[in-house]
Amino acid sequence: MAKVWIPPLMRALTDGQQIVDVEGESVRELVAALDERFPGVADRIIDEGRIRPGWTVAVDGAVQNRGLRAAVGPDSEVHFVPAMTGGNQPRS
């Protein structure tokens, strides 16, 4: 089973679990399996059949440009990473 790392902003949906073992051969299948176990996960990650703007998915340490179609192996590690915002503002 693939290990899916759950970002802190979504852990309320997974009963606080940071890592969840999930079966699937693609990111889409993993999200569907996660949503079956933890309703609401897919709504946070998917919008109109694609990874939501502001989210990135990494499989085995590589950011995926294939989004939900990215292949996942049985021993893969998958991270859903929300975009970082904020930071230092220019001084006036």
N, C-alpha and C positions, 0 to 999 in steps of 0.2 A: 504494500500500500504506500502511496505517496504521503509525505508529511507536508501538511499545509500550515504555515505560520500565520496566525491570525493577528492582525494589527490591533493595538490597544483600543482604538476607537470602535472595534467590532466585537470585542470580547464579551460584552454584555449579552450578545446573541448566542455565544458559545459557552455560556455558564462560566465565564472566566478562563476557559482553556486557551492557552497560548499556542499549542501545537495540536492539530487534529489529524489522525490517520484517515485517509480517504482513498477509495478506489476510483480509478478512471484513467483513460488513455489520452485525454485532452484536458485543457483547462476548462472547457465548457462542461465536460462530464464531472470534473471535480466540483465546480460551482453548483451543478445540479444536485450532486450527492450531499454537499454541505447544506444546501437549502432544504433538502428533504429532512436532514437531521436537525437543522437549526433554521427554522423559517425566518425569512427576512434577509438572509445573507446575500442571496442573488440580487435583491433590490438595491443593496449597497454597492454591489460590484458591477452590475450590468445595467445598461440603458439602451433601449432599442436594439437589442441583439449584439451589443459591443461592450467592451470594457468602458466603464464610465470615464468621461474626461476627468483628469485629475488623479487617476489611478494608473499604476504600472504593475505588470505581473512579471516576476522573474522565476525561471525554472532552472534549477541547478546552478544558480548564481549568474545566469545570463538573462538580461532584460529581453523580453519577447516582443517582436514587432508583429507576430501573428495573432496576438490577443487570445481570444477564446479557442482558436484553432491550434494553438501551440501544443505539441506532443508532450506527454508526460509519461515517464517510465515508472515501474513499480517501486523503485527506490528513490524517486525524485524528491527534491525539496522545492516547494513552491511558496513564494512570498507574494502577497498582495500589498503593495506599498502606496499609501496615499501621497499625493504631491505635497511637498513642503511649501509652506507659505510664510510670509513675514520676513524677518531678518533685519539687518541694519538699514535704517532709512538714511538717505543723504541729509547732511546737515545743511541748514539754511544759512 
